[in-house]
Amino acid sequence: MPPSGREFPARTGRFSPGRSKTGDRREQGPPPTGAKSAPRSGDAEGATRKTLDRVLSRAGVGSRTVAAEWIREGRVRVNGRVVRDPDVWVDPENDRVLLDGRVLRPRDRLYVLLYKPRGYLCTREDPEKRPTIYDLVADVKSWVFNVGRLDLDTSGLLILTNDTDLGELLTNPAYKVSKTYLVKSSTRLDDEQIQRLRDGVTLSDGVTQPAEVVRLRDSEKYTHLAITIREGRNRQVRRMLEAVDSKVLKLVRTHIGPISIGKLQIGQHRPLSAEEVKTLKDLAEAAAGTGGVAGGSSSSKTSAAKQRMHQIREESSERWSSHEDD
Ligand code: URA
């Protein structure tokens, strides 16, 4: 269900009728005038057209999957007519889209930084009724989704937002936004094992890309590391440690790009500042533009990496001691 009491300010304009992606005619109402199909390249109007489920999702009212259900249930009207096909193309600039009788327009963007504790699932609902991250952000007054996931047993920084564009920028592996993790390994790692982590190890889904790995401290039995990776493969850090014959005992994500978990307490959340949001967008867009890691020359990248590692070292001793039981 969409949150109640929502107001979606009106847009005006005609419903540029089209076919759905699957080619079905939209249903109900008089035959549309000026029928068009999906956007063509070079079609100026087409540049702004999107499928109806995406228009709803971009307005921040729910995921595309949920939006598609609402559409099929007949709760969405476009320019006065019920449309039950989520794949119909509409022009959000000109078409009047109503959900449950209320006019739709993009919501204010919302960005939340959550310190996920261990034992919480990154899912909206669990059939086994285990706690989820959405229990921790129940006070956030908008639909938001988690940008990427952390394993049940991983704690640390998660971003939740209703901005699907930023979500795409941060999770698209092509944009290579870095993520930094603090790791406690189940064995004491020697230099050769650490170098292998840096160079790339072979996992079932291929060799990992070079990682930044800093030995933070050793005890008799364990090593504490900071690992920065730019991929987002499933259980990647755990599998990397297994590939060098060790295991992860504890995993905390401390950074996404330059955004740090800072002094946020476990289980708590805070809004991202406008500056943090801008930094993230700039970073991901720069990476997209250069086809790789964001940043200028390779020497400036190296010095930025060194600076980050210095900061991580500084923060990590405090982080480990204050959250040893996260
Ligand atoms: N790597 C992992 O192994 N798990 C996570 O949750 C995140 C990265």
Residues whose N, C-alpha, C, O or C-beta is under 5 A from the ligand:
A	BS01	URA	R149 L150 D151 T154 R235 Q236 V237 R238 R239
